[in-house]
Amino acid sequence: MLQVSVVRKRPGFSLEATFAAPTPGVIALFGRSGSGKTTLVNIISGLSAPDAGDIRLDEDVLTDVPVERRRIGYVFQDARLFPHLNVAGNLRYGEKRARAAPQVIGFDEVVTLLGLTQFLQRRPRELSGGERQRVALGRALLSQPRLLLLDEPLASLDLARREEVLPYLEALRDHLAIPMVYVSHQFDEVLRLATHVVLLEAGRVLAQGPLNEVSLRPELQSIVGPDLVGAVLEGVVTRLDSDNGSADLAVGRGTLQVSLRDVPVGSRVRLQLLARDVILATQPVQGLSVRNALASTVTAISNDDYGAVLVRLDVGGETVLARITQNALQALNLRPGDAVWTLVKAVSTRGHAFRLASGS
């Protein structure tokens, strides 16, 4: 368990943040630029000191432990590699920092896990931005950390390089027992990586909890806006149609057809159903191209901050959100407890379904 309760006040900005998250896993600090994410992660690392409060990792209090003795790895926005050393030398520097720390991961395992074998003799200037960040990750891992901090490690990369690095971050989450604190203001990164989310705004924690729970919170909508609001679900692939790029996913007591390729039957998948893509009907429908029509029950109705309505639905024991207009709400005459059909196009899940390791 990582427990943080700290206060730091400076002219023009104050941070008062408290959260507790289970470990191992990926704890995402998510919020707009200037919300206090980097300030908080620097306090956890020991690079900055809080005015009050403490930090606990499992049974140990880290607050008064010098930074060099906290056994915390830190990956910054820029790789900060030594230009005069090749990749192997940069990685070995991480080993030297480990001193007498218990070995969590070895050199060969890091090289294999991060796909660095072909780069070991290259200098940083010969690497792409994504490759440099992978080396920075490897160097941090070889310091044998008990906690790994990543402060927007993909922020300086273009979309192609981000997509190159994300699978390696997923591999770290799925194969290592090292807890990670991941700072980001990109919700797609949080969706792919996080097991626990802490929402920050103006130096305060708005909400925290498992990703699927936080995805339903109105505080998240205030940060990401209406177009990215949606329920995060997890399910198991029960059938794969590789020719058409689709799969059947068992979610709760129901089945969703989703856009997904090259994922074996039995794989666990995390899926975001965007509220804007969910359609409601008060009676069964026929003759539509929509692939998913699920019997559901309305559990709550609330206005959002953009003139529309968020309808919360129980779909086979899972919660889904639908964003509809006020006119649609009146025309359908929806009330909590009403039975409805929830319609989701399979194509609307494209780019929002990601495979998880079997143990995630």
LINFEN-V782335 format. One record per pair of residues at least 12 apart in sequence whose C-alpha atoms are under 7 Angstrom apart, sorted by the first residue. I is the first residue (numbers start at 1). J is the second residue. D is the distance in whole Angstrom. If there is no record, write none. Layout:
BEGIN
i=I j=J d=D
i=I j=J d=D
END
This chain:
BEGIN
i=1 j=20 d=7
i=1 j=21 d=6
i=1 j=22 d=4
i=1 j=23 d=5
i=1 j=57 d=6
i=1 j=58 d=5
i=2 j=20 d=6
i=2 j=21 d=5
i=2 j=22 d=6
i=2 j=23 d=7
i=2 j=56 d=6
i=2 j=57 d=5
i=2 j=58 d=6
i=3 j=19 d=6
i=3 j=20 d=4
i=3 j=21 d=7
i=3 j=55 d=6
i=3 j=56 d=5
i=3 j=57 d=6
i=4 j=18 d=5
i=4 j=19 d=5
i=4 j=20 d=6
i=4 j=54 d=6
i=4 j=55 d=5
i=4 j=56 d=6
i=5 j=17 d=6
i=5 j=18 d=4
i=5 j=19 d=7
i=5 j=53 d=5
i=5 j=54 d=6
i=5 j=55 d=6
i=6 j=18 d=7
i=6 j=50 d=6
i=6 j=52 d=6
i=6 j=53 d=4
i=6 j=54 d=6
i=7 j=50 d=6
i=7 j=51 d=6
i=7 j=52 d=5
i=7 j=53 d=6
i=8 j=50 d=5
i=8 j=51 d=5
i=14 j=203 d=6
i=15 j=36 d=7
i=15 j=203 d=4
i=15 j=204 d=6
i=16 j=203 d=6
i=16 j=204 d=6
i=17 j=203 d=7
i=17 j=204 d=5
i=17 j=205 d=6
i=18 j=205 d=7
i=21 j=196 d=7
i=23 j=179 d=6
i=24 j=177 d=6
i=24 j=178 d=6
i=24 j=179 d=4
i=25 j=173 d=6
i=25 j=179 d=5
i=25 j=180 d=6
i=25 j=195 d=6
i=26 j=173 d=7
i=26 j=179 d=6
i=26 j=180 d=5
i=26 j=181 d=6
i=26 j=182 d=7
i=26 j=193 d=7
i=26 j=194 d=5
i=26 j=195 d=5
i=26 j=196 d=6
i=27 j=180 d=6
i=27 j=181 d=5
i=27 j=182 d=6
i=27 j=194 d=6
i=27 j=195 d=6
i=27 j=196 d=5
i=27 j=197 d=6
i=28 j=181 d=6
i=28 j=182 d=5
i=28 j=183 d=6
i=28 j=190 d=6
i=28 j=194 d=6
i=28 j=196 d=6
i=28 j=197 d=5
i=28 j=198 d=6
i=29 j=182 d=6
i=29 j=183 d=5
i=29 j=184 d=6
i=29 j=197 d=6
i=29 j=198 d=5
i=29 j=199 d=6
i=29 j=200 d=7
i=30 j=183 d=6
i=30 j=184 d=5
i=30 j=185 d=6
i=30 j=197 d=7
i=30 j=198 d=6
i=30 j=199 d=5
i=30 j=200 d=6
i=31 j=185 d=5
i=31 j=199 d=6
i=31 j=200 d=5
i=31 j=201 d=6
i=31 j=223 d=7
i=32 j=185 d=6
i=32 j=201 d=7
i=32 j=223 d=7
i=33 j=185 d=7
i=35 j=200 d=6
i=35 j=201 d=5
i=35 j=202 d=5
i=35 j=203 d=5
i=36 j=200 d=7
i=36 j=202 d=7
i=36 j=203 d=5
i=37 j=183 d=6
i=38 j=151 d=7
i=45 j=67 d=7
i=45 j=72 d=6
i=46 j=66 d=7
i=46 j=67 d=5
i=47 j=67 d=7
i=71 j=145 d=5
i=71 j=146 d=6
i=71 j=147 d=7
i=72 j=145 d=5
i=72 j=146 d=6
i=72 j=147 d=5
i=72 j=148 d=6
i=73 j=140 d=5
i=73 j=141 d=7
i=73 j=143 d=7
i=73 j=145 d=5
i=73 j=147 d=6
i=73 j=148 d=5
i=73 j=149 d=6
i=74 j=140 d=6
i=74 j=148 d=6
i=74 j=149 d=5
i=74 j=150 d=6
i=75 j=136 d=6
i=75 j=137 d=6
i=75 j=140 d=7
i=75 j=149 d=6
i=75 j=150 d=5
i=75 j=151 d=6
i=75 j=153 d=7
i=76 j=150 d=6
i=76 j=151 d=5
i=76 j=152 d=7
i=76 j=153 d=6
i=77 j=151 d=6
i=77 j=152 d=5
i=77 j=153 d=4
i=77 j=154 d=7
i=77 j=155 d=6
i=77 j=156 d=6
i=78 j=153 d=7
i=78 j=156 d=7
i=79 j=132 d=6
i=79 j=133 d=5
i=79 j=136 d=5
i=81 j=124 d=7
i=81 j=136 d=7
i=83 j=123 d=7
i=83 j=124 d=6
i=85 j=123 d=6
i=86 j=120 d=7
i=86 j=121 d=5
i=86 j=122 d=5
i=86 j=123 d=4
i=86 j=124 d=7
i=87 j=119 d=6
i=87 j=120 d=5
i=87 j=121 d=6
i=87 j=122 d=6
i=87 j=123 d=6
i=87 j=124 d=7
i=87 j=135 d=7
i=88 j=120 d=5
i=88 j=121 d=6
i=90 j=139 d=6
i=91 j=135 d=7
i=91 j=138 d=6
i=91 j=139 d=5
i=91 j=142 d=7
i=93 j=139 d=7
i=94 j=139 d=5
i=94 j=140 d=6
i=94 j=142 d=5
i=94 j=143 d=5
i=95 j=142 d=5
i=95 j=143 d=5
i=97 j=143 d=5
i=98 j=143 d=4
i=98 j=144 d=6
i=101 j=144 d=7
i=102 j=144 d=7
i=103 j=144 d=6
i=104 j=144 d=5
i=105 j=142 d=7
i=105 j=144 d=7
i=106 j=142 d=7
i=107 j=142 d=7
i=110 j=138 d=6
i=114 j=134 d=6
i=114 j=168 d=6
i=129 j=157 d=6
i=129 j=161 d=7
i=130 j=157 d=7
i=130 j=161 d=5
i=130 j=162 d=7
i=130 j=164 d=7
i=130 j=165 d=6
i=146 j=178 d=6
i=147 j=178 d=6
i=147 j=179 d=5
i=147 j=180 d=6
i=148 j=178 d=7
i=148 j=179 d=6
i=148 j=180 d=5
i=148 j=181 d=6
i=149 j=180 d=6
i=149 j=181 d=5
i=149 j=182 d=6
i=150 j=181 d=6
i=150 j=182 d=5
i=150 j=183 d=6
i=151 j=182 d=6
i=151 j=183 d=5
i=152 j=183 d=5
i=152 j=184 d=5
i=170 j=193 d=6
i=174 j=357 d=6
i=174 j=360 d=6
i=192 j=354 d=7
i=194 j=211 d=7
i=195 j=210 d=6
i=195 j=211 d=6
i=196 j=209 d=5
i=196 j=210 d=4
i=196 j=211 d=5
i=197 j=209 d=6
i=197 j=210 d=6
i=197 j=211 d=6
i=197 j=214 d=7
i=206 j=219 d=6
i=207 j=219 d=7
i=212 j=231 d=7
i=212 j=232 d=5
i=212 j=233 d=6
i=215 j=230 d=6
i=215 j=231 d=6
i=215 j=232 d=6
i=216 j=230 d=7
i=216 j=231 d=6
i=227 j=276 d=6
i=228 j=274 d=6
i=229 j=274 d=6
i=229 j=275 d=6
i=230 j=272 d=6
i=230 j=273 d=5
i=230 j=274 d=4
i=230 j=275 d=5
i=230 j=321 d=6
i=231 j=272 d=6
i=231 j=273 d=5
i=231 j=274 d=7
i=231 j=319 d=7
i=231 j=320 d=5
i=231 j=321 d=6
i=232 j=270 d=7
i=232 j=271 d=6
i=232 j=272 d=4
i=232 j=273 d=7
i=233 j=270 d=6
i=233 j=271 d=5
i=233 j=272 d=6
i=234 j=251 d=7
i=234 j=268 d=7
i=234 j=269 d=6
i=234 j=270 d=4
i=234 j=271 d=6
i=235 j=249 d=6
i=235 j=250 d=5
i=235 j=251 d=5
i=235 j=268 d=6
i=235 j=269 d=5
i=235 j=270 d=7
i=236 j=249 d=5
i=236 j=250 d=5
i=236 j=266 d=6
i=236 j=267 d=6
i=236 j=268 d=5
i=236 j=269 d=6
i=237 j=249 d=5
i=237 j=250 d=6
i=237 j=265 d=5
i=237 j=266 d=5
i=237 j=267 d=5
i=237 j=268 d=6
i=238 j=250 d=7
i=238 j=265 d=5
i=238 j=266 d=6
i=239 j=265 d=6
i=240 j=265 d=6
i=242 j=261 d=6
i=242 j=262 d=7
i=245 j=259 d=6
i=245 j=260 d=5
i=245 j=261 d=5
i=246 j=258 d=6
i=246 j=259 d=5
i=246 j=260 d=5
i=246 j=261 d=6
i=247 j=259 d=6
i=247 j=260 d=6
i=252 j=316 d=5
i=252 j=317 d=5
i=252 j=318 d=6
i=253 j=316 d=5
i=253 j=317 d=6
i=254 j=316 d=5
i=256 j=292 d=6
i=257 j=291 d=7
i=257 j=292 d=6
i=257 j=346 d=6
i=258 j=346 d=5
i=258 j=349 d=6
i=259 j=346 d=6
i=259 j=347 d=6
i=259 j=349 d=6
i=259 j=350 d=5
i=267 j=355 d=7
i=267 j=358 d=7
i=268 j=355 d=6
i=268 j=356 d=5
i=268 j=357 d=7
i=268 j=358 d=6
i=269 j=353 d=7
i=269 j=354 d=5
i=269 j=355 d=4
i=269 j=356 d=5
i=270 j=353 d=6
i=270 j=354 d=5
i=270 j=355 d=6
i=270 j=356 d=7
i=271 j=352 d=6
i=271 j=353 d=4
i=271 j=354 d=6
i=272 j=349 d=7
i=272 j=352 d=5
i=272 j=353 d=6
i=273 j=349 d=6
i=275 j=321 d=5
i=275 j=322 d=4
i=275 j=323 d=5
i=276 j=322 d=6
i=276 j=323 d=5
i=277 j=344 d=7
i=277 j=348 d=6
i=278 j=322 d=5
i=278 j=342 d=7
i=278 j=343 d=6
i=278 j=344 d=5
i=279 j=322 d=7
i=279 j=342 d=6
i=279 j=343 d=5
i=279 j=344 d=6
i=280 j=340 d=7
i=280 j=341 d=6
i=280 j=342 d=5
i=280 j=343 d=6
i=281 j=340 d=6
i=281 j=341 d=5
i=281 j=342 d=7
i=282 j=332 d=7
i=282 j=340 d=5
i=282 j=341 d=6
i=283 j=340 d=7
i=283 j=341 d=7
i=284 j=341 d=7
i=290 j=343 d=7
i=290 j=344 d=6
i=290 j=345 d=5
i=291 j=344 d=7
i=291 j=345 d=6
i=291 j=346 d=6
i=292 j=343 d=5
i=292 j=344 d=5
i=292 j=345 d=6
i=292 j=346 d=7
i=293 j=341 d=6
i=293 j=342 d=6
i=293 j=343 d=5
i=293 j=344 d=7
i=294 j=315 d=7
i=294 j=341 d=5
i=294 j=342 d=5
i=294 j=343 d=7
i=295 j=315 d=7
i=295 j=340 d=6
i=295 j=341 d=5
i=295 j=342 d=6
i=296 j=313 d=6
i=296 j=314 d=6
i=296 j=315 d=5
i=296 j=339 d=6
i=296 j=340 d=5
i=296 j=341 d=6
i=296 j=342 d=6
i=297 j=313 d=5
i=297 j=314 d=5
i=297 j=315 d=7
i=297 j=337 d=6
i=297 j=338 d=6
i=297 j=339 d=5
i=297 j=340 d=6
i=298 j=311 d=7
i=298 j=312 d=6
i=298 j=313 d=5
i=298 j=314 d=6
i=298 j=335 d=7
i=298 j=336 d=5
i=298 j=337 d=5
i=298 j=338 d=5
i=298 j=339 d=6
i=299 j=312 d=6
i=299 j=313 d=5
i=299 j=314 d=6
i=299 j=336 d=5
i=299 j=337 d=6
i=300 j=312 d=5
i=300 j=336 d=5
i=301 j=336 d=7
i=308 j=323 d=7
i=308 j=324 d=6
i=308 j=325 d=5
i=308 j=326 d=6
i=309 j=323 d=6
i=309 j=324 d=5
i=309 j=325 d=6
i=309 j=326 d=6
i=310 j=322 d=6
i=310 j=323 d=5
i=310 j=324 d=7
i=311 j=323 d=6
END
